[in-house]
Amino acid sequence: MCGIVGILGAAATPETAVEMAQRLRHRGPDGDGLFHEPGIALAHRRLAILDLSDSGRQPMIEADHVLTYNGELYNHQALRARLPGPWRSTGDTEVLLRLLARDREAALEHLVGMFAFGLWDRRRRRLLLARDRLGIKPLYYRLLPDGIAFASELKALLVLGTPPIDRSAVRDFLLHGYVPAPKTIFRGIAKLPAGHWLDWEDGRVRIERWWSPRAEPGPHEAHEATESLDALLREVVPAHTLSDVPVGVFLSGGIDSALTAYYLDHPHTFTLAFERRGRSEAGDARRVAAHLGTRHTETTAHAADFAAALDAMPAIFDEPFGDSAAWSNYLVAQFARREVTVALSGEGGDEIFCGYPRYWSHVGERSNPLNRALARALPPLSRWGQSMQRRATTGLPAFAAALGGATPVQIESLLAPEWREPDYDYLWFYRQFWRPDLAPLARLRWLDLHTDLPEGLLTKVDRTSMAHSLEVRPPLLDHRLVEFMLGVDPALLVDIPHRQGKRLVRALMEPRLPPGHLDRPKSGFGLPVRGWIREHRELLKQAVDRLIERGVLRRPVPAEFRRAWYLLVLDRWFSAFA
């Protein structure tokens, strides 16, 4: 796991590339590397995971090809066996370089893992950028007058100057809680979407999707599906421990992290506790750890950490990011990094196993004349106003309301005229992945996998863990497991009458976990933000006042506003970057 940067064109000096890479030092504290020749400079910050010797250093060069790479390939040994030697290293970088040199983008379908990379063809003067299937690893790029620059994080590209703010991205942030790809908060800097590659040659840019989930019809009988899932998990989860450094597991007390720990041999588990017992899963995690025989350690998040979270967020994400659980992820990563360099997590379990309440709550079926009238009449920022706005929609707007943050009505009510746009399509990002041909459950899972998962959940995990030079791997998002689960009969996944999800994985894990563990309510590593905001109303007022002074907002905001945290984050981001 590393930080990568590259720049083509007149600005491609060694000094610029090194400065860009230095901003990513937290992603790779174990070493650095530089390749440059006229018109091209690639740099690398290394977090040594496989082949800790100098043989694994990057950028790696072989004949006409140079690679700067961030990620892990769990099948690199199998790929190595099919490629000619001799070999200079034992890690995955050299395997990836040879495979790409031979097959270019056609090699991507053979990779099992998480990755983002830049491959430079010295003879053809051609650059290939690519990102893994589900967007576990990030990649940003910036087109230049005579070239292109790319990096693992936005902050590295700001070495080339800070572009104007994209005001439409602020609207998108308030809806989603993140800025969706390919946008960033800055005009002229873009994210390469998950599962895409970018080809640059002679100033011509081509971007294509190289992977989309393929779901072959799977088992229709519960026992057959459970056996197949068990066999796949026994293969996939241990494969993600491939490492030459210590590996641990984040254990939240939920089923997904418990499942991950179960399929490993007495792993080292880490849990974040909270001072407020009603929010803490530490006791449940402790019982699971004892039941599975893990080596278990935990730490406590204190209430005072909320203010620190707001101050830290801009530097971690470089653009507004509204998931308050980012801070708890940051804290548990900080804690785990004291003892391990790699940690496995249960991210993705809710998407593939169907764990979100929206999967069984009849989204879009509650609209009627009364709640539509109330949505128009109630104050848009009030608790009941927002509730009625969500109940008043059908189709894609209803699914978006179930996934998103502030509603379009609220955003229009909040923003100053200069930050609004007539007839703005707030649903443009979701609309790309809206599949009316699918059944409701399949439609919502498809939307989740392509939108909130890569742009929200996985962005959160990558930035908060790499801020501490910790590599986090989500084995439940191995594409083989994702595609298997998409093919399972939905009736085996969700019990709509009893309002319960994860039926298949519950059947698999119930006899393997402490009695009654699966009956506990879902919580995770989230923080009690709403209560904290109610206790610190003055901080919200001050943040909103500053946003009004900047001309971004046009009105005060009640403390009951459900997405008040977004406004606190936005204020801190403007203070840091604007």
N, C-alpha and C positions, 0 to 999 in steps of 0.2 A: 504494500500500500504506500502510495507516494503522492507527491505533487508534481505536476508536469506543466511545462510552458513551452511555447514556440512562437517564433515571429519570422515572417517572410517579407522582404521588401527593403527599402532604403533604411528603415528604422532598425533593421536586424543586426544590431551590434552585440558583441559579447557582453558589454557592460549592461545593456538594457535587459538582455535575457537573464543575467545573474540577478539584477535588481528585482525582476518579476519573480524569479524563483525564490528569492529571499523572503518575499511576502508569504510564501507557502511553507516556510520552515517548519511550522507546527505539523504539517502533513508528512514531513520527512526529516527528522532530526539526526539521522544516522549517517548522512553523507550527502554529497552533491556531485553534479556532473554537468559538463557543458560540451556541446558540439557546435562548431560554427565554421562557415566558409562564406564567401561573398554572397550576400542576399538571403542568408538563412542562419538562424541560431535556435538551437533547442537546448533546454536546460531541464534539470531534474533534481528533486529533493527526495532522498531515499529513506523509507521506513523499512528496515531489513526484516523480512519475514521468512523468505526461502533463500537458501544459499547465502549465508551471512558473509561470505568472503568477498573480495574485490571482484571476483568473476561475475557477480551479479550487478555490477554498477551500470548505471545508465547516464546519458543516452548510450544505447548499445549499437554497435556498428558491425555490419557484415556485408562486405563487397559494396554494392551500390545502395544499400538500404540502412537507414538510421531510425531507431525506435526510442521514443520516450513513452512510458507505459505506467498506468496506475491500476492495480487490481490483483486478482488471484484467479488462476485457472486450475480448477480442481481435477481436471483430466489431463494435465500437462504430461504426466508420465506415459499415459496411453498414446498421446499424440507424438511424443518423443520416439516411441518404439516404431512409429510408421515413417519417420523421417531419417535421412542419412546422416551419419556422423562425419567426423569426430565432433565431440562436444567440449566446450570450454568451461561450462558451468553445470550445476545440478538444479537450477531454478526454472521458473516458467517463462522468463523474459526471452531467453534465447530460443526456446521452442516457438513462442509466438512470433518472434522476428523471422525465423526461417519459414514458418507457415505462411505468413503474410507476404514475404518476398516471393514465394512461389505462387500463391493463389490470390493475393490481394483481398478484396472484399468477399470473395467466395469462401475464404477461410473462416469467416465469422460464424457460419452455421455449425461448425465443428467445435466451437468453444463452449465449455461448460464452466461458468463462473461469473465474476463481476469485473468490469473493466471499462477504461476509457484510455485512448492512446492517440498518438500522432506518429505516422509513419512517413518518412521522407525518402523519396526515390531520387537519388542524386543524379542519375543519368538522365531521367526524363524531367527532372525538376517538377515533381508532382507530389502533392501532399494528400494523405488519407487520414481523416479523423473518424473515430467510431466510438460508439457508446453501447454498453451492454443492453440486453433485451428489455429489462424492466427498469432501467435507470438507477441502479444501485450506486453507480459511480458517476460523478458530475463532469461536464465538459462545456466550457463557454468559448465563444469565438467572437472576433471583431474584424470585420472587413476593413482593409486599409486602401488608400488610393492606389498603391502598387503591390498589394499583398494581403496577408491575413495574419492575425495573431490568435493564439488559443491558450487556455489555461484551465486548471482544475477549479479555480475560484475566481470570482469577479475581481477581487482586490488586486490580483496580479495584472489584469488588463488595465486597471486604472493608472498603472505606471505610465501608460501612453497618453494620459490626459483623462480628465473626468468629463464625459459627455453630458448634455442636458438631460434632465429627468423626463421620462416618458409619462405624461400625465394619465394616459389610458392605463398604464400599469398600476397607478395608485387606485383607480377604480377597480381593477381586477383584484388587487390585494384585498380591498375591503369586502369583496364578494367571496373570495376563496380563502383568504388568510395566507396566501403566497402569491407570487407573480408567476403565472403559468408560462411554460415554454411554447414557442421559442422566445418570448419576450423576456427582458430583464427590466429592472427599474430605470435603466439608462438607455436612451436612444442610441442605436448603432452597436450595441453589444447584445448578443443573442445566446441562448442555450441551445445546444444540439439536443433534440428530443430523444427520449429513450428509444432504443432499438433502431437508431438511424446511423448512417454514415454520411460523411461530407467529403467530396473530392474537389481539390483545388488544382488547376493547371492553367498556366498562362492567363491568370486573372479570371478564368471561368470557374464558377462554383456550381456543383451539382449535389443535391441532398436527396437521399432516398431512404425509405424505411426498409430495413433488411429482415425484420422479424415482426410477426404478428402472431398471437397465440393460436395454435391449431388444436382444436379439441375433438379427438376421435371419440365416438360413442363408447362409453365405458360400462362397467358392471351395473346391472339393475337389481341385483340381489344384495341385501345388506351384508351377509356373511362373506360373499365373494369380494365386495368392495372393501370391506374391513381388512381382509387378508392381503389384498393387493396393495392397499395403502400402507399396511404394516411393513410389507416387504420393501416397498419403495423408500419408506422412511429409514429403514435399517441400512439402506445403501447411501441415501443422500446426506443424512445428518452427520454421520462420522466422516464422510468425504470432506465436509467443510471445516474439519479440524486440521487439515493439511498445513503444517507449519514447522519451522525450526526454532520457534520461540514459544513461551507459555501461552496457553489458551484457556479462557474461562467462559462462563455463560451468565447472561443477565437473567435473573429469576424474579419475576414480578409477583408471583403467586397465582397468575392466570394459567389457563390450560396450555397456551401455545409455548410459553417458556418452560413449563413443566414437561411438556412433550419433548422439547429440544433436549433438556437435561436427561430425560429418561433414556434416550437413544445413545447416550455417551457413557463411558465407563468411569463412574465416580468423578465427575468434573468438578472444577472449582467454580462455585456459584456466588453471585454478587446481587444484593438486594438494597434498594433505597427505601428507608422508612421515613415516616412523617411524624411530626410532633402531635398532630391531631389524629387520634386513633381511628376516627371514623373514616379517614382517608388513607390509612396505612394498610398495606398488605404484608407487612413484615412477618406477622405471626403465621399467616398462611404459607408464605414462602419458606419460613423456618420449618414448618411441619413437612412440606414437600421435600425439602433438602434432607431432613432426617430420614424420611421414608425411603428416599432414593440413595441415601448414603453419600451425598456430595460433601465436599469440603466447603463450608458455607461461611460467608462473612457479610456484614451489613453496615450501613451508615445511615445517619439521620439527616434529613433536610429540615432546616430551621426556618421559621416564619420570616426572619429578617432577610432571607435569600431572595425574596421577591424584588426588592429594590435593586439588588445586585444583578438580578436577571435582566431587568430593563436596561441597565447600563451596559451589560455585556452583549446583548443581542446584536446590535449593529455590527460590531467587529466580527462576530461569528458568522453571520449570514450575508453581510454586505448589502442587503436589500431588506425591505420590511418582511418579517416572517411572524405570523400570528399564533402559532401553536404554543400555548403556554407550557405544554409538557416538554418543550425543548429544554427548559431549564433543569427539569428532573433528569432527562437524558444526559445533560451536560454533567450533572453532579455524580451520577452513577458511573459515567465514563471516567471522570476524574478519579473516583475512588478505585475502580477496577485497574486503572493504569498503574497503580502502585505495585501491582503484582503480576499483571499479564500484559501482553502486547496485542493479543487478539481476543475478541469476545464474540460469542454467538448470541443471537437474539431471536425472539419469536415474531419479529415483524412480518407482516403479510398473512398471518394466520387468520385474521378476521376476514380478509378478502377471499382467500382460497377456500376456507372451511365454512364461510357464511356466519360470521359472529356478530355483525352489526344489527341492532334492532330494526333498522330500515329494511332489512331483508325479509322481515315477516310482518311489517306494520302497515301494509296496504297503502304504500306511498301513492299519493295522487288520487285516492278514492274518497277523500273526505270533503271535497269541494261541494258547496251548496249555496243557494242564494243568500242565506243568512250570514255565513262566514265571509262571503264575498262582500256583502254590504258592510259588515263590521271592519273588514280590512281597509275599506275606503274611509270609514268614519273615525276609527280610533287613531290616536296620535301614533305616527309611524315608528317612533323610537321606544314606545312603551312596550312592556312585556307582553301585554295582550294584543297590542297592535302587530307585533312581529309574529305572534302565534297565529293570528288570523291571516296574515299575509301568507304564511306557509300553508295554511289549510285551504286557501282560496284558489290554488293553482292545480292544474292537471298536466299530464304529459311531461315533457322535458323540464319545464319550469318547476314542477313538483319534485322531480328527482334532484334538480339542482338545489332546491330549497332544503332537501334532506341532507345534502352533502356540504352546502356552502356556509358562509359566515353571515355577514349582513345581507339583507335583501336589496334588490335594485331600488325599491321604493325608499328604503332607508338611506341608501347611498346618495340618491338624488336629493333627499331631504338634508343630508349632512354637508355635501360638498358646495363650495362657493361656485358661482357661475363659470368662472374661468377654468375650473377643473372638471366641468361636465361637458358632455358632447351630445348634441341633439340626436335622438334615436340610436344611442349607443347600444350595441348588441352585447349585453352583459353575459350572455350564454355562449359566446363564440367558441370558447375552449371546450365546454361540454358538448356543444353541437357537433364538433368533429367526430365524436365517439358515440353519438346517440344512435342506437340500433333498433329502430321500430320493428324490425323483422324478428327480433328475439323476444322470448317470453319475459315478463317483468323481472324475475329474479336474475336471469342470465343477462338481461339488459343492464341492470344496475351493477352487477359484478364486472361487466365489460367496462362500464364507465369508471368504476373505482380503479381497476387495474391500469387504465390509461391516463388517469387524471390525478386524483388525490394521492394515490400510492406513490408514483414517482416524484411528483412536484411537492407534496406535503410531507408524508411520512418518511420517505427515504432521504429527502433533503435534510430533514431534521436529524436523522440518525447519523448521516455522513458528517455534517458540520459539527455537531456537538461531540462526536467521538474523536474526529480528526483534530479538533481543537486541542486535544490531549495526546495526540499521536497514538491513538488507539484504533486498531482496525476492527470494525464490527461487521460480522457476516450474518445474513439472514437465510439460513438453510431452507426455510419454508417457501422462499421465493426462487429456489432452483427451478429452472424452466420446465424440467421434466415433471416435477411435482405439480406445478401450476397447470400444465396442460392435462395431466391426469385428472386433477380435480375438476377442471372445466368440463370434462367428459362424463363425470358421475351424474347419475339421475338426481335432479334437484329434490325429489321426494326423500332422498336419503340424507339430505343436508339440512333442511329446514322443516320444522314442525310448526306450520302456520297457526293451526287452532290453539296450540299451547304456547305460542309466542316464544319459541326457542330455536336457536340455531346450533350449528356445529354438531348435528346429530351423529354423523359418521365418526368424527374424532372423539366425541363423548363416549360412544360405544367402545371405541378402541382403548381409551385411556382410563375409563372409570375403574376397572379392576386393578389398575396399576398405580393409582394415586390414593392418598389417605381417604378413608370413608367420609363422604359428605363434601369432599373438596369441590366437586363440580356443581354443588348447589349454591355456592356463595355468589354474590353479585359481582359483576365485572367492574374493575377499577383501573388497574394499570399503574403507570408511573406518573399520572396526572397530578397537578397541583390545585389546591382550593382557591382559585383565582377570584371567583365572584365574592366570596366572603372577605378576602383581603381588600378588594376594591371598595366594598361597602365600609370597611374600617378606615380607609384612606381616601375618602372622597375628595379631599383637597388636592391630592396628587393628580387625580383625574381632571379636576377643574383647571389646574395649572397647565396640564398638557394640552387640553382642549383650547384654553386661552391662547397658548403659543401657536397652535395650528390656525386659529382664527386670525391672529396677528400676521401669520405668514400668508394669509389669503387662501389657505387650503380648505378650511371649514367655514361655514357661515353661521353656525348657531351653537349654543351650549348643548351639553349632552347629559341626560339624567344618569345617575349611578346605576340604575336598573337596566340600562342598555346592555343587551346580552353580549355584544362584541366590544365592550369598552376597552378590553385588553388590546384589541387591534389599534385603537387610537393611542394608547400609551406607547405601544411599539412604534407606531408611525411617527409620533412626536420625537422619540429618542433617535430614530433613524435620521430625520431631518436635522436634528441637532448635531449629529455626527458627520453627515455627508453633504448637507445643502449649504 
